[in-house]
Structures are given as structure tokens and as C-alpha cells.
Amino acid sequence: MRNAHNGSIANWLPPHFYNQEQCGGGAFIDLGAHTIYLLEWILGQAKNISATCTSVTNRTVEDNVVAVIEFQKGAIGVAETSFVSVYTPLTLEISGTKGSLVVKSDVQYANEATAGKWVVADNVPATLPSPLVQWVEGVTQNKEISITIDDAISLTRIISAGYQSHESGQEKEV
């Protein structure tokens, strides 16, 4: 999964995004959070992570990251996030033994039933409200919130292990 934009090279991110104390990190903790929780929702509980972070713009926090995550059931996910990428839309790619799925501006898939030809999905379910909207509606209207405290704790563990992996140069257990 890739979640990237050009905020650092186009200078449209606010200055506090580069302040370690205020934000806790850079692209990995900001955009990377979205790639990681989505990968964990799809692939199950994370087991190990190996992350590489760079600062292309030489700021005090990373602006370019790739993390490889091994999941408990044997799947491998790649979380790519960047503040220095142009023309790279949010992209989710899933490849397996029976077929593949790509989500960008639309949803496309190929499998045995399509004879390996890519098909644009026309019956895609509606998206959930953003986590922030869910939280506000949960608090103010007693609506269900799909993100739990366990999701937040797991996300924090994965990101923390990713930063430790980068610092040590070694894979870290989540």
C-alpha cells in the first residue's frame, strides 16, 4: 500500500510537521499510520517489521519510508509513505494465489473467473466515514465506531517497532 504526496518538496505542510517533539516523527507516523492500520485490517495481526526511513529534504524527521511487515498468518505487506512523491495516488495492491486487486481511483481485479483479464468493479460498497467522523458521531450520536482502542494500541506498537527497526537496521518484533 502506498500513501504519498509532495508536501515537503512543494512546501505546503505546516512547519510543526517537521518537529519531532510535536509530532513524534514524520511521514511514517503521519501518512504511514493509514497504510499500516489498513494492512492490519486486511492481513491480520502484525508479527515483525523492517523499516527504512530517509530525509530527502534534510529536515529533522523522515519524509520517505518503506516498511515490510510480516503478519501472523504468513502474509507480507509493504507500507510505503512519503512527503516527497509526485503523481503517486493512494494505492492498495493485493496479490494472492487466486487473483489480484488494485484500488486507486477505482477498484480493479483479475482472477481465474476473469481469465486473468483486469475488470473494473462496478458494485463497490460505500466507504465508512473517516475515523475522526466516526469518533465524533460515536460520542455525539452514540453511533458505532469501527476503530477500537485495541486498533490504536496495535498501530502504535507497529509504528514504534518500525522506528526501532530503522534505528537498529534490523527487523523488529511487533
C-alpha positions as a Python dict, from the first residue, in 0.01 Angstrom:
ca = {
    (1, 'M'): (0, 0, 0),
    (2, 'R'): (125, 346, -90),
    (3, 'N'): (12, 671, 68),
    (4, 'A'): (222, 961, -55),
    (5, 'H'): (214, 1326, -151),
    (6, 'N'): (455, 1611, -226),
    (7, 'G'): (403, 1818, 91),
    (8, 'S'): (773, 1850, 174),
    (9, 'I'): (903, 1933, -172),
    (10, 'A'): (614, 2166, -254),
    (11, 'N'): (639, 2324, 95),
    (12, 'W'): (270, 2312, 179),
    (13, 'L'): (296, 2115, 504),
    (14, 'P'): (293, 2329, 818),
    (15, 'P'): (629, 2369, 999),
    (16, 'H'): (520, 2164, 1303),
    (17, 'F'): (506, 1851, 1080),
    (18, 'Y'): (886, 1853, 1098),
    (19, 'N'): (906, 1891, 1475),
    (20, 'Q'): (990, 1558, 1640),
    (21, 'E'): (861, 1671, 1981),
    (22, 'Q'): (526, 1792, 1850),
    (23, 'C'): (453, 1513, 1601),
    (24, 'G'): (657, 1216, 1720),
    (25, 'G'): (804, 1163, 1372),
    (26, 'G'): (743, 1246, 1010),
    (27, 'A'): (583, 1069, 715),
    (28, 'F'): (582, 728, 885),
    (29, 'I'): (378, 831, 1187),
    (30, 'D'): (153, 1059, 978),
    (31, 'L'): (69, 900, 643),
    (32, 'G'): (218, 563, 737),
    (33, 'A'): (-41, 515, 1009),
    (34, 'H'): (-312, 483, 743),
    (35, 'T'): (-122, 226, 538),
    (36, 'I'): (-41, 20, 844),
    (37, 'Y'): (-387, 1, 1001),
    (38, 'L'): (-538, -87, 663),
    (39, 'L'): (-281, -362, 608),
    (40, 'E'): (-350, -499, 954),
    (41, 'W'): (-728, -494, 897),
    (42, 'I'): (-680, -688, 573),
    (43, 'L'): (-395, -923, 670),
    (44, 'G'): (-447, -974, 1043),
    (45, 'Q'): (-213, -917, 1334),
    (46, 'A'): (139, -798, 1254),
    (47, 'K'): (434, -1010, 1369),
    (48, 'N'): (754, -835, 1254),
    (49, 'I'): (852, -514, 1078),
    (50, 'S'): (1157, -391, 892),
    (51, 'A'): (1156, -21, 807),
    (52, 'T'): (1383, 217, 622),
    (53, 'C'): (1337, 591, 669),
    (54, 'T'): (1512, 873, 487),
    (55, 'S'): (1500, 1252, 488),
    (56, 'V'): (1519, 1357, 126),
    (57, 'T'): (1467, 1722, 220),
    (58, 'N'): (1716, 1707, 512),
    (59, 'R'): (1459, 1801, 772),
    (60, 'T'): (1477, 1666, 1127),
    (61, 'V'): (1215, 1393, 1066),
    (62, 'E'): (1179, 1138, 790),
    (63, 'D'): (990, 1226, 475),
    (64, 'N'): (1024, 896, 288),
    (65, 'V'): (963, 546, 430),
    (66, 'V'): (921, 187, 321),
    (67, 'A'): (826, -78, 576),
    (68, 'V'): (792, -451, 517),
    (69, 'I'): (559, -617, 765),
    (70, 'E'): (521, -991, 825),
    (71, 'F'): (180, -1093, 957),
    (72, 'Q'): (95, -1379, 1194),
    (73, 'K'): (-75, -1586, 921),
    (74, 'G'): (226, -1561, 686),
    (75, 'A'): (121, -1272, 462),
    (76, 'I'): (368, -994, 384),
    (77, 'G'): (264, -631, 348),
    (78, 'V'): (459, -334, 219),
    (79, 'A'): (373, 10, 356),
    (80, 'E'): (519, 293, 151),
    (81, 'T'): (471, 652, 260),
    (82, 'S'): (626, 977, 155),
    (83, 'F'): (606, 1353, 177),
    (84, 'V'): (830, 1378, -134),
    (85, 'S'): (638, 1193, -407),
    (86, 'V'): (462, 1348, -701),
    (87, 'Y'): (188, 1195, -914),
    (88, 'T'): (150, 893, -688),
    (89, 'P'): (-210, 841, -581),
    (90, 'L'): (-313, 640, -279),
    (91, 'T'): (-276, 282, -400),
    (92, 'L'): (-361, -55, -249),
    (93, 'E'): (-247, -368, -428),
    (94, 'I'): (-338, -717, -311),
    (95, 'S'): (-189, -1020, -483),
    (96, 'G'): (-263, -1377, -387),
    (97, 'T'): (-274, -1729, -522),
    (98, 'K'): (-622, -1688, -670),
    (99, 'G'): (-614, -1334, -807),
    (100, 'S'): (-519, -971, -762),
    (101, 'L'): (-694, -647, -672),
    (102, 'V'): (-582, -287, -722),
    (103, 'V'): (-751, 12, -562),
    (104, 'K'): (-666, 360, -689),
    (105, 'S'): (-936, 591, -819),
    (106, 'D'): (-1137, 277, -895),
    (107, 'V'): (-1126, -89, -795),
    (108, 'Q'): (-992, -340, -1046),
    (109, 'Y'): (-939, -711, -1014),
    (110, 'A'): (-820, -1012, -1212),
    (111, 'N'): (-868, -1377, -1123),
    (112, 'E'): (-944, -1716, -1274),
    (113, 'A'): (-1309, -1618, -1329),
    (114, 'T'): (-1197, -1321, -1544),
    (115, 'A'): (-940, -1537, -1729),
    (116, 'G'): (-672, -1311, -1586),
    (117, 'K'): (-815, -1002, -1754),
    (118, 'W'): (-846, -688, -1544),
    (119, 'V'): (-1205, -587, -1467),
    (120, 'V'): (-1328, -262, -1311),
    (121, 'A'): (-1556, -346, -1018),
    (122, 'D'): (-1895, -183, -1055),
    (123, 'N'): (-2055, -289, -729),
    (124, 'V'): (-1825, -144, -463),
    (125, 'P'): (-1971, -93, -114),
    (126, 'A'): (-1991, 258, 28),
    (127, 'T'): (-1689, 372, 229),
    (128, 'L'): (-1702, 417, 603),
    (129, 'P'): (-1680, 769, 743),
    (130, 'S'): (-1328, 878, 842),
    (131, 'P'): (-1209, 769, 1187),
    (132, 'L'): (-1250, 1126, 1313),
    (133, 'V'): (-1609, 1149, 1187),
    (134, 'Q'): (-1683, 807, 1339),
    (135, 'W'): (-1547, 920, 1674),
    (136, 'V'): (-1750, 1244, 1673),
    (137, 'E'): (-2068, 1059, 1572),
    (138, 'G'): (-1995, 789, 1831),
    (139, 'V'): (-1962, 1047, 2107),
    (140, 'T'): (-2243, 1280, 1999),
    (141, 'Q'): (-2493, 1034, 1845),
    (142, 'N'): (-2397, 704, 2010),
    (143, 'K'): (-2313, 554, 1669),
    (144, 'E'): (-2082, 255, 1633),
    (145, 'I'): (-1712, 329, 1596),
    (146, 'S'): (-1532, 69, 1383),
    (147, 'I'): (-1188, 160, 1520),
    (148, 'T'): (-1120, 31, 1869),
    (149, 'I'): (-866, 115, 2136),
    (150, 'D'): (-702, -220, 2054),
    (151, 'D'): (-657, -99, 1693),
    (152, 'A'): (-489, 217, 1821),
    (153, 'I'): (-260, 23, 2056),
    (154, 'S'): (-161, -218, 1780),
    (155, 'L'): (-92, 68, 1539),
    (156, 'T'): (128, 238, 1800),
    (157, 'R'): (324, -84, 1859),
    (158, 'I'): (382, -135, 1486),
    (159, 'I'): (498, 223, 1424),
    (160, 'S'): (721, 216, 1732),
    (161, 'A'): (875, -114, 1620),
    (162, 'G'): (921, 35, 1271),
    (163, 'Y'): (1118, 328, 1409),
    (164, 'Q'): (1325, 87, 1622),
    (165, 'S'): (1390, -124, 1311),
    (166, 'H'): (1512, 178, 1120),
    (167, 'E'): (1740, 288, 1406),
    (168, 'S'): (1890, -59, 1455),
    (169, 'G'): (1894, -168, 1092),
    (170, 'Q'): (1725, -492, 1197),
    (171, 'E'): (1379, -643, 1178),
    (172, 'K'): (1182, -592, 1498),
    (173, 'E'): (908, -798, 1656),
    (174, 'V'): (582, -610, 1696),
}
